[in-house]
């Protein structure tokens, strides 16, 4: 039934193409918001403001020309202020030729959608399902912190939340794959590929229609895939040379050649999950260091003071290095790092035997396999 609904919407998309580059009109209303405020229309995930207008009698309008800048990414109509869940008062929408969209800006986040075209119907269906699943995760995470529950019960709630979280990732992957023919699928694939299974990514890259060959996200994803292939398990690692915490230039190769197996831990002082993973890495190091296991930290920090403070506060016992360039670090481009924590396991001969292994249990299992334990 769901697939039939998506197919019907895609048929409507084909019909909509008959409007041949007619502008998209946005008819906006405000709910419980003041007149006289500026509403801005911009391209999502950018500083590109397309237009702005003042709310009058609870209404505002935009006429959007159809071109690459207005159709390669979603647009955002934003009113100053925050909504009832402390997020910006804004609607994400998709401009389509000849469409007449209806938009409501309100502090009630459940009203922040665009209606009136096939793409926006698909986007709302996706978002509704995502929010439904995320509410389950939030409820389980909240229960996992309830001190009235026994420790075993809290652990079980946390385990259930992790399973639901993985279910969200699976939903996003499947939704993106079903919609690669439209811009929603392309945008979602590009944004969330970092958490998709590598086999799914490889398959989906071959399924992208040729009409998207010149889309910036598709071009970048193909470049990223080339890096992934070059730095996959079984391939030689790429050496990195950066200053350590004392300002001395050091290289990964200095440490890798000394150990039977080296964990390269890409992290940053501001990364909560990175900091949370440190105790587990310490336990694994303590257990296997006598057998030739070592760790090297590569920070994606940009502020030296914060980096040094984190090293001290976390009492990190392993060597550290950073070029202090944040996401522009040489490490990010060398290994296509889109999120941290990110890890590599490298043997003494320089072969990658583990890439981005998540969780203490999974990491220790792989270390034990390679160390022959």
Buried (B, 14 or more C-beta within 10 A) or exposed (E): EEEEEBEEBBEBBEEBEEBEEBBBBBEBBBEEBEEEBEBBBBBBEEEEEBBBBEBEEBEBEBEBBBEEBBBBBBBBBBBEEEBEEEEEBBBBBBBBBBBEBBBBBBBBBEBBBBEBBBBBBBBBBBEEBBEEBEEBBEBBBEBBEEEEBEEEEBEBBBEBBBEBBEEBBBBBBEBBBBBBBBBBBBBBBBBBBBBBEBEBBEEBBEEBEEEBEEBEBBEEBEEBBEBBEBBEEEBEBBEBEBBBBEEEEBBBBEBBEEBBBBBBBBBBBBBEEBBEBBEBBBEBBEBBBEBBBBBBBBBBBBEBEBBBEBBEEBEBEBBBBBBBBBEEBBBBBBBBBBEBBBBBBBBEEBBBBBBBBEEBEEBBEBBBEBBEE
